[in-house]
Amino acid sequence: FYGSGSENVGVQGYDMVTRLGSNIGFTEITASLRNTDNIEILNQNFGLDLRDGIDSVTLNPEIPHYYLDIKPVDKK
């Protein structure tokens, strides 16, 4: 989604599901963010932490839904 409203202007939200009733089973899932210099993570359950340099994580396939909300920031 693309956020709207004064506190949500510029917020971009991403969702990922690990299972949808498919016969495809995953044993390992990884997620990573690239080009993170100009973004701020607002909300998430991935376990990413850009301040501590964690931009790649291994996800638990048993967690059915992951979410990430980011916002661009001006670095001056």
Contact map, one row per residue, 1 for C-alpha under 8 A:
1110000000011100000000000000000000000000000000000000000000000000000000000000
1111000001111000000000000000000000000000000000000000000000000000000000000000
1111100111111000000000000000000000000000000000000000000000000000000000000000
0111111111100000000000000000000000000000000000000000000000000000000000000000
0011111110000000000000000000000000000000000000000000000000000000000000000000
0001111110000000000000000000000000000000000000000000000000000000000000000000
0001111110000000000000000000000000000000000000000000000000000000000000000000
0011111111100000000000000000000000000000000000000000000000000000000000000000
0011111111100000000000000000000000000000000000000000000000000000000000000000
0111000111110000000000000000000000000000000000000000000000000000000000110000
0111000111111000000000000000000000000000000000000000000000000000000011110000
1110000001111100000000000000000000000000000000000000000000000000000011100000
1110000000111110000000000000000000000000000000000000000000000000001111000000
1000000000011111000000000000000000000000000000000000000000000000001110000000
0000000000001111100000000000000000000000000000000000000000000000111100000000
0000000000000111110000000000000000000000000000000000000000000000111000000000
0000000000000011111100000000000000000000000000000000000000000001110000000000
0000000000000001111100000100000000000000000000000000000000001111100000000000
0000000000000000111111001000000000000000000000000000000000001001000000000000
0000000000000000111111000000000000000000000000000000000000000000000000000000
0000000000000000001111100000000000000000000000000000000000000000000000000000
0000000000000000001111111000000000000000000000000000000000000000000000000000
0000000000000000000011111000000000000000000000000000000000000000000000000000
0000000000000000000001111100000000000000000000000000000000000000000000000000
0000000000000000001001111110000000000000000000000000000000000000000000000000
0000000000000000010000011111100000000000000000000000000000001000000000000000
0000000000000000000000001111100000000000000000000000000000001000000000000000
0000000000000000000000000111110000000000000000000000000001111000000000000000
0000000000000000000000000111111000000000000000000000000001111000000000000000
0000000000000000000000000001111100000000000000000000000111100000000000000000
0000000000000000000000000000111110000000000001000000000111100000000000000000
0000000000000000000000000000011111000000000000000000001110000000000000000000
0000000000000000000000000000001111110000000000000000001100000000000000000000
0000000000000000000000000000000111110000000000000000001000000000000000000000
0000000000000000000000000000000011111100000000000000000000000000000000000000
0000000000000000000000000000000011111111000000000100000000000000000000000000
0000000000000000000000000000000000111110000000000000000000000000000000000000
0000000000000000000000000000000000111111000000000000000000000000000000011110
0000000000000000000000000000000000011111100000000000000000000000000001111000
0000000000000000000000000000000000010111110000000000000000000000000001111000
0000000000000000000000000000000000000011111100000100000000000000000111100000
0000000000000000000000000000000000000001111100000000000000000000000111100000
0000000000000000000000000000000000000000111110000000000000000000001111000000
0000000000000000000000000000000000000000111111110000000000000000011110000000
0000000000000000000000000000000000000000001111110000000000000000011100000000
0000000000000000000000000000001000000000000111110000000010100000011100000000
0000000000000000000000000000000000000000000111111000000010000000000000000000
0000000000000000000000000000000000000000000111111100011110000000000000000000
0000000000000000000000000000000000000000000000111111111000000000000000000000
0000000000000000000000000000000000010000100000011111111000000000000000000000
0000000000000000000000000000000000000000000000001111110000000000000000000000
0000000000000000000000000000000000000000000000001111110000000000000000000000
0000000000000000000000000000000000000000000000001111111000000000000000000000
0000000000000000000000000000000000000000000000011111111110000000000000000000
0000000000000000000000000000000111000000000000011100111110000000000000000000
0000000000000000000000000000011110000000000000010000011111000000000000000000
0000000000000000000000000000011100000000000001110000011111100000000000000000
0000000000000000000000000001111000000000000000000000000111110000000000000000
0000000000000000000000000001111000000000000001000000000011111000000000000000
0000000000000000000000000001100000000000000000000000000001111110000000000000
0000000000000000011000000111100000000000000000000000000000111111000000000000
0000000000000000010000000000000000000000000000000000000000011111000000000000
0000000000000000010000000000000000000000000000000000000000011111110000000000
0000000000000000111000000000000000000000000000000000000000001111110000000000
0000000000000011110000000000000000000000000000000000000000000011111000000000
0000000000000011100000000000000000000000000111000000000000000011111100000000
0000000000001111000000000000000000000000001111000000000000000000111110000000
0000000000001110000000000000000000000000111111000000000000000000011111000000
0000000000111100000000000000000000000000111100000000000000000000001111100000
0000000000111000000000000000000000000011111000000000000000000000000111110000
0000000001110000000000000000000000000011110000000000000000000000000011111000
0000000001100000000000000000000000000111000000000000000000000000000001111100
0000000000000000000000000000000000000111000000000000000000000000000000111110
0000000000000000000000000000000000000100000000000000000000000000000000011111
0000000000000000000000000000000000000100000000000000000000000000000000001111
0000000000000000000000000000000000000000000000000000000000000000000000000111
